[in-house]
Amino acid sequence: MNDNGKGQLFLCATPIGNLEDMTFRCIRILKEADIIAAEDTRNSIKLLNHFEIKTPMTSYHEFNKVEKARVLVERILKGENVALITDAGTPGISDPGEELVRQCIEADIVVTPVPGAAACINALIMSGMATRRFCFEAFLPQDKKEKAEILEQLKSEQRTIVLYEAPHRLVRTLSQLCETFGEERRIAVCKELTKKHENVYRDTLGGALSFYTANEPKGEYVLVIEGKNTEELKAEQQAEWQELSVNEHMELYLSKGMDKKEAMKQVAKDRGVSKREIYNSLL
């Protein structure tokens, strides 16, 4: 209990496969908490039994997250400490934990992370792709139209892209990625991270599609896809501007209030040519 009489919410990361990844701190917090909110109590009881954790559990999942979060917030406000765990990994990432966090923040409750395994980070660092800048999309929508829209948005993303995918949807997703990104984009397909059959398949999107079409996907997958090459993106953008004549291109900026000198400078930049070349074209 805090000085204000309220309890706390602890976001406890649990192993994504290998039980040795459980931290000493996480075990202590789970033992000391008044209650553990678990995404699937039937799954989590195996973990708790392994570490001899006797704390009572309650179910907190996608279909009761709003109402159950209110109940848990009330308990915390009365001084109880709640530990939130997901089926595997870090709660709040691609699971209902974000709703409970939001409600706790609104109620001025302290939220504390207890770090541990996260499949997206593990896949990223072992992928061989650039790690300085990346974007995480978790699971893509199952709705075909919505999925296509998101992939189209990601098409020009220059950061490394990290996605989750289930085995029965992997081939279909790889096919859509090939259609949208092109077959030559590099990918690392990370399977069953930290588990006995952990594996990373590194290839192009086209190569990965061929491989998993011939070899039935099994297990859980994290896809790490290289971002769009800066020079390639610039070349594509310049090619799009070529669809306009220089005069039309100039008019586009002049109509926005630019003076002629600035408009010429911007047109030259867009088209990847010198200002002198634009000047000569206008003459």
N, C-alpha and C positions, 0 to 999 in steps of 0.2 A: 504494500500500500504506500502511496506517495504522501507527502506532507499535507496535501489538500484532501486527503481521505479517499481519493479515487485509486483504482487499480491501474493496470497498464495492459496494453496489447503487445504481445511479442510475436513477431513474424519469424517463425522457426524453419530454416531450410533443412530438409532431410535428404538423405542420399538418393541419387537418381538410379542407383544400381548397386554399387559396392557399399556394403554396410560400414566398412572401415572409414568412409568419408564422413560419418557422423561426428560432430565436434563435441568436445567435453562440455562446452558451454551450453550447447543445445540440449544435451542430456540433463544437465542441471536445471535449466529453465523448465523443461517439460516435467521434471519431477517436482519442482517447487510451485508450479502453476496451480491455480484452483481448478481449472478445467482446460481441456484441450479441445479446440474446434477442429474437426478433421473432415476433409472432403469425402472420404469413404472410410468409415470406422472399421469395416470388415478388413480393409487393406491395412490400415494403420495399426490395428491391434497386433499384427505380426511384428511390426517395428518396435512397438512399446514393450511387448513381451521379451523380445531379444535383448533389450537394454534394461529390463526389469523396472519399467516405469508403470506405476500403479495409478496415476492420475486419471480421474474419470474423463470420458470423452463425450462429445456431443456432435451430431452431424451438421455440417455446414457446407452446402453445395450450391450449384447453379440454380436449382429450382426452389430453394428456400432462402437464398442469400439476403434478400431485402428484409423480410420479416425476422429471420433468425439473427441478422445483424443487430436489429433493434433490441432483441432479447439480450444479446451478448453485451451490447453497450450499456444496458440497464444494470447488468451484473457488475461491469467494470466501474460504473459510477457509484456502486455500493461498496466498492473496495476490493473486488476480486481481480486477480490477474488471469488473463486469458492468453493461451498460447495457440496460435493458428498454424496448422500444418496442411500441406497439400499431399496428393498421392505420392509425389516424388519431386524433389527440387525445391525451389524458392516460392513460397506462397505470394500471390499478388501478380505473378507473371502468367498471363494467359489462363487465369482461373478466377473464381468468384471473390478472391481475397480483396480485390480493390474496392469492392462495395463496403466491406467491413472497415477498411482503412478510412474510407471517405466519411463514414458515419462517426467513427471515433474522432477524427479531426474536427468535425462539426461540433462534437460534444466536448471539445477541448481535452481529449484524452491523449496521454503520451503513447506514441507508437514507436516501438523499438525493433529494429531488424536484428536477427541472430543469423549472421551470414553462413553460407555453405554452398552446396553444389547448385549450379545453374547450367542446364544443357546448352543454352545459347552461347554462353561465354566459353565453355569447354570446347564446343565445336569451332568457334571462331579462332581460338588461339592455336588449335591443331590443324586448321584448314590450309595454312600456307598463304592465305589471302591477306590483304592489307588490314591491319587491326586498328590503326589510328582513328579512322572514321568508319562507322558502320550504322546501319539501320536495322531494327528488329521488327518483323511483321508477324511473328508467331504463326498461327494457323491461318491460311488464306480462307476467305468465305467459301462455303459450299455452293452458294448460289452462283450459277454459271456467269450471269451478266455482271454481278458485283465483282466476282473474281477476275474477270477479263478487264474491268475498269481499273482495278488495283494494279494488275500486272502492267497495264499500259502506263500508269503513273510511275511505276518502278523502272520502266524501260530505259529512261534517261538518268536514273539515279547513279551518281558517281561514287557513292560510298559502298562498301561491302554490304551485301544484303543477307540477312539470316532469316530462314523460314523453318517452321516445324511442319512435318507431314506424316500422316498415317500410312502404313504399308499398302493398304488397298487403294489409296489415291495417288501413290507416288508416280506411277507411269503416266497417268493422265496429267498430273501437274508438270512433269518434265516435258511432256508433249506441248503443253500450253506455253511453257517457258521458252521452248525452241521456237515456236511460232511468233512469240512476241519479242524475245531478246535476240534471236538468231542462234544457230547451232554452234557457233564458235566461242561463245562466252564460256569462261572457265567456271567449274563448279567443284565443290568438295561435298560428297554425300556422306554424312557421318551417321553411323548406325550403332545402336545399343551402347551408348557412351558409358564408360566405367564398368560395364558388365563383361561377362566371360567372352562373348562373341563381338566385342567392340571392333569396329572396322571403319576405315575411311577410304572411299573410292574417289579418286581425283581424276577428272577428265574434263572434256568440253560438255556442254549441254547435250549436243548430238550424240556424243559417245556414251554419256550416262543413260540417255534414253534407250539406245541400242542394248546396252548391258542389262538394264533392269527389265526390258521387254523380254529378253532371253532368260533372265534369272529372276524368278519370282521374289519380290521384296518380302522380307520378314523382319519384324521388330519395329522399333520407333526410329524415325529419321529426323536429322537436322540438316537442312540444305544451306550451304554457304556459297554465295554466288558473287563473283567479282563485279565491281561497279563498272559503269560505262567509262571507257577510256576518254580522257579529256580531249585529246586531239581528234578522236573519232567523232565525239559529240560536236566539237567546233566545226568540223568538216560538214556534218549533216545539217547544222544550223545555217552554215554559209550556202549550202546547196538549196535550202528552202528559200533563201532570199533571192536566188537566181531566177525564181519563178516570176519575180517582179522586174520590170524594166528599171533602170537607174532613175528615170524621171518619176515613176510611180513610187519608188522607194523614198525619194526625196520628198515627194508630196505627203507621204505618210507622216514624216516628222514635222514638216512645215505646218501641216494642219493641226499639230499639237502645240504650236506656238514657238517652236525652235526657230532661231534665226538661220539664215542660209549657211553661214560658216559652220555652225554647230551641227546642222543637219548633214552637211557634206562629211564632216568628221565621223558622225555616227554611222552613216551609210557605208563609208570606207571600212570601218571596223566590222560591221555586220557581214560585209562581203569578203573580208580578208584581203583587201587591196589597198593601195596607197590613195591618199586624198587627191593627188595629182591625176590619177587614173579616173576618179569620179569627175573631177573638174573637166577633163578632156571629153568624157562621155557626154556631159551636159552641153558642151559646146557643139 
